[in-house]
């Protein structure tokens, strides 16, 4: 569902230490930002801080 909403993660809107953020649209036309996390392991604290 997220792959479809983000058109295969094609509309990048930002980057951070934890991953890349993409713009998407859900089937009900709500706009969303989806963060695709990097493979690197990070703790919960680092995730929440980002």
PyMOL Python script that loads the backbone (N, CA, C, O; Angstrom):
from pymol import cmd

cmd.read_pdbstr("""\
ATOM      1  N   UNK A   1       0.821  -1.190   0.000  1.00  0.00           N
ATOM      2  CA  UNK A   1       0.000   0.000   0.000  1.00  0.00           C
ATOM      3  C   UNK A   1       0.871   1.262   0.000  1.00  0.00           C
ATOM      4  O   UNK A   1       0.572   2.213  -0.722  1.00  0.00           O
ATOM      5  N   UNK A   2       1.944   1.280   0.802  1.00  0.00           N
ATOM      6  CA  UNK A   2       2.814   2.459   0.820  1.00  0.00           C
ATOM      7  C   UNK A   2       3.575   2.621  -0.482  1.00  0.00           C
ATOM      8  O   UNK A   2       3.836   3.742  -0.920  1.00  0.00           O
ATOM      9  N   UNK A   3       3.930   1.513  -1.095  1.00  0.00           N
ATOM     10  CA  UNK A   3       4.629   1.578  -2.383  1.00  0.00           C
ATOM     11  C   UNK A   3       3.734   2.238  -3.430  1.00  0.00           C
ATOM     12  O   UNK A   3       4.199   3.052  -4.229  1.00  0.00           O
ATOM     13  N   UNK A   4       2.462   1.886  -3.423  1.00  0.00           N
ATOM     14  CA  UNK A   4       1.502   2.483  -4.357  1.00  0.00           C
ATOM     15  C   UNK A   4       1.286   3.957  -4.003  1.00  0.00           C
ATOM     16  O   UNK A   4       1.282   4.812  -4.889  1.00  0.00           O
ATOM     17  N   UNK A   5       1.106   4.256  -2.719  1.00  0.00           N
ATOM     18  CA  UNK A   5       0.836   5.631  -2.286  1.00  0.00           C
ATOM     19  C   UNK A   5       1.975   6.574  -2.642  1.00  0.00           C
ATOM     20  O   UNK A   5       1.738   7.743  -2.947  1.00  0.00           O
ATOM     21  N   UNK A   6       3.214   6.077  -2.605  1.00  0.00           N
ATOM     22  CA  UNK A   6       4.374   6.925  -2.890  1.00  0.00           C
ATOM     23  C   UNK A   6       4.864   6.777  -4.326  1.00  0.00           C
ATOM     24  O   UNK A   6       5.935   7.278  -4.671  1.00  0.00           O
ATOM     25  N   UNK A   7       4.091   6.094  -5.162  1.00  0.00           N
ATOM     26  CA  UNK A   7       4.479   5.836  -6.556  1.00  0.00           C
ATOM     27  C   UNK A   7       5.872   5.217  -6.608  1.00  0.00           C
ATOM     28  O   UNK A   7       6.782   5.715  -7.270  1.00  0.00           O
ATOM     29  N   UNK A   8       5.996   4.101  -5.874  1.00  0.00           N
ATOM     30  CA  UNK A   8       7.242   3.338  -5.797  1.00  0.00           C
ATOM     31  C   UNK A   8       8.377   4.173  -5.188  1.00  0.00           C
ATOM     32  O   UNK A   8       9.522   4.102  -5.635  1.00  0.00           O
ATOM     33  N   UNK A   9       8.042   4.957  -4.169  1.00  0.00           N
ATOM     34  CA  UNK A   9       9.020   5.784  -3.452  1.00  0.00           C
ATOM     35  C   UNK A   9       9.775   6.699  -4.415  1.00  0.00           C
ATOM     36  O   UNK A   9      11.004   6.768  -4.375  1.00  0.00           O
ATOM     37  N   UNK A  10       9.037   7.401  -5.282  1.00  0.00           N
ATOM     38  CA  UNK A  10       9.665   8.215  -6.323  1.00  0.00           C
ATOM     39  C   UNK A  10       9.700   9.712  -6.007  1.00  0.00           C
ATOM     40  O   UNK A  10      10.424  10.450  -6.674  1.00  0.00           O
ATOM     41  N   UNK A  11       8.947  10.181  -5.017  1.00  0.00           N
ATOM     42  CA  UNK A  11       8.870  11.617  -4.761  1.00  0.00           C
ATOM     43  C   UNK A  11       9.549  11.958  -3.433  1.00  0.00           C
ATOM     44  O   UNK A  11       8.884  12.155  -2.416  1.00  0.00           O
ATOM     45  N   UNK A  12      10.860  12.024  -3.457  1.00  0.00           N
ATOM     46  CA  UNK A  12      11.639  12.300  -2.249  1.00  0.00           C
ATOM     47  C   UNK A  12      11.462  13.755  -1.833  1.00  0.00           C
ATOM     48  O   UNK A  12      11.566  14.668  -2.653  1.00  0.00           O
ATOM     49  N   UNK A  13      11.191  13.955  -0.527  1.00  0.00           N
ATOM     50  CA  UNK A  13      11.033  15.322  -0.028  1.00  0.00           C
ATOM     51  C   UNK A  13      12.036  15.664   1.061  1.00  0.00           C
ATOM     52  O   UNK A  13      12.101  16.815   1.490  1.00  0.00           O
ATOM     53  N   UNK A  14      12.817  14.697   1.517  1.00  0.00           N
ATOM     54  CA  UNK A  14      13.810  14.993   2.543  1.00  0.00           C
ATOM     55  C   UNK A  14      14.633  13.781   2.913  1.00  0.00           C
ATOM     56  O   UNK A  14      14.295  12.642   2.590  1.00  0.00           O
ATOM     57  N   UNK A  15      15.739  14.065   3.609  1.00  0.00           N
ATOM     58  CA  UNK A  15      16.635  13.010   4.084  1.00  0.00           C
ATOM     59  C   UNK A  15      17.080  13.344   5.496  1.00  0.00           C
ATOM     60  O   UNK A  15      17.206  14.507   5.878  1.00  0.00           O
ATOM     61  N   UNK A  16      17.311  12.295   6.249  1.00  0.00           N
ATOM     62  CA  UNK A  16      17.852  12.455   7.592  1.00  0.00           C
ATOM     63  C   UNK A  16      18.813  11.324   7.864  1.00  0.00           C
ATOM     64  O   UNK A  16      19.040  10.473   7.005  1.00  0.00           O
ATOM     65  N   UNK A  17      19.375  11.311   9.049  1.00  0.00           N
ATOM     66  CA  UNK A  17      20.310  10.264   9.411  1.00  0.00           C
ATOM     67  C   UNK A  17      19.672   8.888   9.435  1.00  0.00           C
ATOM     68  O   UNK A  17      20.358   7.882   9.254  1.00  0.00           O
ATOM     69  N   UNK A  18      18.369   8.834   9.655  1.00  0.00           N
ATOM     70  CA  UNK A  18      17.687   7.554   9.768  1.00  0.00           C
ATOM     71  C   UNK A  18      17.052   7.047   8.497  1.00  0.00           C
ATOM     72  O   UNK A  18      16.677   5.877   8.426  1.00  0.00           O
ATOM     73  N   UNK A  19      16.920   7.897   7.484  1.00  0.00           N
ATOM     74  CA  UNK A  19      16.294   7.436   6.259  1.00  0.00           C
ATOM     75  C   UNK A  19      15.857   8.570   5.353  1.00  0.00           C
ATOM     76  O   UNK A  19      16.190   9.735   5.569  1.00  0.00           O
ATOM     77  N   UNK A  20      15.104   8.196   4.336  1.00  0.00           N
ATOM     78  CA  UNK A  20      14.619   9.134   3.326  1.00  0.00           C
ATOM     79  C   UNK A  20      13.107   9.289   3.494  1.00  0.00           C
ATOM     80  O   UNK A  20      12.408   8.320   3.790  1.00  0.00           O
ATOM     81  N   UNK A  21      12.607  10.512   3.304  1.00  0.00           N
ATOM     82  CA  UNK A  21      11.180  10.802   3.443  1.00  0.00           C
ATOM     83  C   UNK A  21      10.590  11.041   2.059  1.00  0.00           C
ATOM     84  O   UNK A  21      11.151  11.775   1.246  1.00  0.00           O
ATOM     85  N   UNK A  22       9.441  10.404   1.806  1.00  0.00           N
ATOM     86  CA  UNK A  22       8.762  10.502   0.517  1.00  0.00           C
ATOM     87  C   UNK A  22       7.356  11.037   0.716  1.00  0.00           C
ATOM     88  O   UNK A  22       6.729  10.790   1.746  1.00  0.00           O
ATOM     89  N   UNK A  23       6.864  11.770  -0.274  1.00  0.00           N
ATOM     90  CA  UNK A  23       5.484  12.260  -0.285  1.00  0.00           C
ATOM     91  C   UNK A  23       4.605  11.190  -0.922  1.00  0.00           C
ATOM     92  O   UNK A  23       5.010  10.514  -1.868  1.00  0.00           O
ATOM     93  N   UNK A  24       3.400  11.048  -0.389  1.00  0.00           N
ATOM     94  CA  UNK A  24       2.476  10.079  -0.962  1.00  0.00           C
ATOM     95  C   UNK A  24       1.037  10.522  -0.807  1.00  0.00           C
ATOM     96  O   UNK A  24       0.738  11.475  -0.088  1.00  0.00           O
ATOM     97  N   UNK A  25       0.148   9.817  -1.492  1.00  0.00           N
ATOM     98  CA  UNK A  25      -1.287  10.066  -1.403  1.00  0.00           C
ATOM     99  C   UNK A  25      -1.990   8.730  -1.204  1.00  0.00           C
ATOM    100  O   UNK A  25      -1.820   7.800  -1.993  1.00  0.00           O
ATOM    101  N   UNK A  26      -2.778   8.648  -0.143  1.00  0.00           N
ATOM    102  CA  UNK A  26      -3.525   7.430   0.157  1.00  0.00           C
ATOM    103  C   UNK A  26      -4.754   7.331  -0.745  1.00  0.00           C
ATOM    104  O   UNK A  26      -5.150   8.320  -1.361  1.00  0.00           O
ATOM    105  N   UNK A  27      -5.360   6.143  -0.827  1.00  0.00           N
ATOM    106  CA  UNK A  27      -6.545   5.975  -1.683  1.00  0.00           C
ATOM    107  C   UNK A  27      -7.689   6.946  -1.363  1.00  0.00           C
ATOM    108  O   UNK A  27      -8.472   7.291  -2.248  1.00  0.00           O
ATOM    109  N   UNK A  28      -7.788   7.388  -0.100  1.00  0.00           N
ATOM    110  CA  UNK A  28      -8.853   8.338   0.260  1.00  0.00           C
ATOM    111  C   UNK A  28      -8.415   9.796   0.050  1.00  0.00           C
ATOM    112  O   UNK A  28      -9.064  10.722   0.537  1.00  0.00           O
ATOM    113  N   UNK A  29      -7.309   9.987  -0.677  1.00  0.00           N
ATOM    114  CA  UNK A  29      -6.774  11.298  -1.066  1.00  0.00           C
ATOM    115  C   UNK A  29      -6.082  12.066   0.056  1.00  0.00           C
ATOM    116  O   UNK A  29      -5.757  13.240  -0.121  1.00  0.00           O
ATOM    117  N   UNK A  30      -5.850  11.433   1.207  1.00  0.00           N
ATOM    118  CA  UNK A  30      -5.055  12.095   2.251  1.00  0.00           C
ATOM    119  C   UNK A  30      -3.597  12.081   1.825  1.00  0.00           C
ATOM    120  O   UNK A  30      -3.108  11.092   1.279  1.00  0.00           O
ATOM    121  N   UNK A  31      -2.905  13.187   2.079  1.00  0.00           N
ATOM    122  CA  UNK A  31      -1.486  13.292   1.759  1.00  0.00           C
ATOM    123  C   UNK A  31      -0.678  12.849   2.969  1.00  0.00           C
ATOM    124  O   UNK A  31      -1.021  13.169   4.107  1.00  0.00           O
ATOM    125  N   UNK A  32       0.392  12.115   2.718  1.00  0.00           N
ATOM    126  CA  UNK A  32       1.220  11.583   3.794  1.00  0.00           C
ATOM    127  C   UNK A  32       2.697  11.779   3.470  1.00  0.00           C
ATOM    128  O   UNK A  32       3.085  11.945   2.314  1.00  0.00           O
ATOM    129  N   UNK A  33       3.504  11.757   4.524  1.00  0.00           N
ATOM    130  CA  UNK A  33       4.954  11.689   4.392  1.00  0.00           C
ATOM    131  C   UNK A  33       5.358  10.330   4.950  1.00  0.00           C
ATOM    132  O   UNK A  33       4.983   9.971   6.066  1.00  0.00           O
ATOM    133  N   UNK A  34       6.125   9.577   4.168  1.00  0.00           N
ATOM    134  CA  UNK A  34       6.512   8.224   4.553  1.00  0.00           C
ATOM    135  C   UNK A  34       8.024   8.173   4.680  1.00  0.00           C
ATOM    136  O   UNK A  34       8.744   8.491   3.734  1.00  0.00           O
ATOM    137  N   UNK A  35       8.505   7.771   5.850  1.00  0.00           N
ATOM    138  CA  UNK A  35       9.941   7.654   6.049  1.00  0.00           C
ATOM    139  C   UNK A  35      10.358   6.206   5.840  1.00  0.00           C
ATOM    140  O   UNK A  35       9.842   5.294   6.487  1.00  0.00           O
ATOM    141  N   UNK A  36      11.295   6.014   4.930  1.00  0.00           N
ATOM    142  CA  UNK A  36      11.848   4.690   4.662  1.00  0.00           C
ATOM    143  C   UNK A  36      13.187   4.626   5.386  1.00  0.00           C
ATOM    144  O   UNK A  36      14.142   5.305   5.009  1.00  0.00           O
ATOM    145  N   UNK A  37      13.246   3.804   6.430  1.00  0.00           N
ATOM    146  CA  UNK A  37      14.414   3.760   7.299  1.00  0.00           C
ATOM    147  C   UNK A  37      15.606   3.103   6.622  1.00  0.00           C
ATOM    148  O   UNK A  37      15.465   2.184   5.816  1.00  0.00           O
ATOM    149  N   UNK A  38      16.795   3.608   6.977  1.00  0.00           N
ATOM    150  CA  UNK A  38      18.032   2.976   6.521  1.00  0.00           C
ATOM    151  C   UNK A  38      18.169   1.610   7.172  1.00  0.00           C
ATOM    152  O   UNK A  38      17.517   1.326   8.177  1.00  0.00           O
ATOM    153  N   UNK A  39      19.004   0.780   6.608  1.00  0.00           N
ATOM    154  CA  UNK A  39      19.230  -0.559   7.143  1.00  0.00           C
ATOM    155  C   UNK A  39      20.011  -0.539   8.449  1.00  0.00           C
ATOM    156  O   UNK A  39      19.964  -1.504   9.211  1.00  0.00           O
ATOM    157  N   UNK A  40      20.728   0.547   8.715  1.00  0.00           N
ATOM    158  CA  UNK A  40      21.555   0.625   9.917  1.00  0.00           C
ATOM    159  C   UNK A  40      20.686   0.461  11.162  1.00  0.00           C
ATOM    160  O   UNK A  40      19.553   0.939  11.210  1.00  0.00           O
ATOM    161  N   UNK A  41      21.219  -0.200  12.139  1.00  0.00           N
ATOM    162  CA  UNK A  41      20.498  -0.400  13.388  1.00  0.00           C
ATOM    163  C   UNK A  41      20.614   0.855  14.237  1.00  0.00           C
ATOM    164  O   UNK A  41      21.710   1.384  14.426  1.00  0.00           O
ATOM    165  N   UNK A  42      19.504   1.323  14.740  1.00  0.00           N
ATOM    166  CA  UNK A  42      19.523   2.448  15.666  1.00  0.00           C
ATOM    167  C   UNK A  42      18.576   2.134  16.804  1.00  0.00           C
ATOM    168  O   UNK A  42      17.638   1.350  16.657  1.00  0.00           O
ATOM    169  N   UNK A  43      18.834   2.749  17.922  1.00  0.00           N
ATOM    170  CA  UNK A  43      18.000   2.524  19.080  1.00  0.00           C
ATOM    171  C   UNK A  43      16.716   3.323  19.018  1.00  0.00           C
ATOM    172  O   UNK A  43      16.551   4.198  18.168  1.00  0.00           O
ATOM    173  N   UNK A  44      15.814   3.014  19.925  1.00  0.00           N
ATOM    174  CA  UNK A  44      14.527   3.706  19.957  1.00  0.00           C
ATOM    175  C   UNK A  44      14.701   5.199  20.195  1.00  0.00           C
ATOM    176  O   UNK A  44      13.976   6.011  19.620  1.00  0.00           O
ATOM    177  N   UNK A  45      15.661   5.564  21.039  1.00  0.00           N
ATOM    178  CA  UNK A  45      15.895   6.976  21.332  1.00  0.00           C
ATOM    179  C   UNK A  45      16.283   7.763  20.097  1.00  0.00           C
ATOM    180  O   UNK A  45      15.784   8.866  19.878  1.00  0.00           O
ATOM    181  N   UNK A  46      17.175   7.202  19.286  1.00  0.00           N
ATOM    182  CA  UNK A  46      17.604   7.869  18.058  1.00  0.00           C
ATOM    183  C   UNK A  46      16.443   7.984  17.076  1.00  0.00           C
ATOM    184  O   UNK A  46      16.274   9.012  16.420  1.00  0.00           O
ATOM    185  N   UNK A  47      15.644   6.922  16.981  1.00  0.00           N
ATOM    186  CA  UNK A  47      14.490   6.946  16.080  1.00  0.00           C
ATOM    187  C   UNK A  47      13.508   8.041  16.492  1.00  0.00           C
ATOM    188  O   UNK A  47      13.047   8.814  15.651  1.00  0.00           O
ATOM    189  N   UNK A  48      13.194   8.105  17.772  1.00  0.00           N
ATOM    190  CA  UNK A  48      12.226   9.088  18.250  1.00  0.00           C
ATOM    191  C   UNK A  48      12.762  10.514  18.133  1.00  0.00           C
ATOM    192  O   UNK A  48      11.994  11.447  17.902  1.00  0.00           O
ATOM    193  N   UNK A  49      14.067  10.687  18.289  1.00  0.00           N
ATOM    194  CA  UNK A  49      14.665  12.021  18.181  1.00  0.00           C
ATOM    195  C   UNK A  49      14.588  12.553  16.763  1.00  0.00           C
ATOM    196  O   UNK A  49      14.520  13.763  16.548  1.00  0.00           O
ATOM    197  N   UNK A  50      14.598  11.657  15.805  1.00  0.00           N
ATOM    198  CA  UNK A  50      14.562  12.084  14.412  1.00  0.00           C
ATOM    199  C   UNK A  50      13.138  12.345  14.000  1.00  0.00           C
ATOM    200  O   UNK A  50      12.885  12.717  12.854  1.00  0.00           O
TER     201      UNK A  50
END
""", "prot")
cmd.dss("prot")
cmd.show_as("cartoon", "prot")
cmd.util.cbc("prot")
cmd.orient("prot")
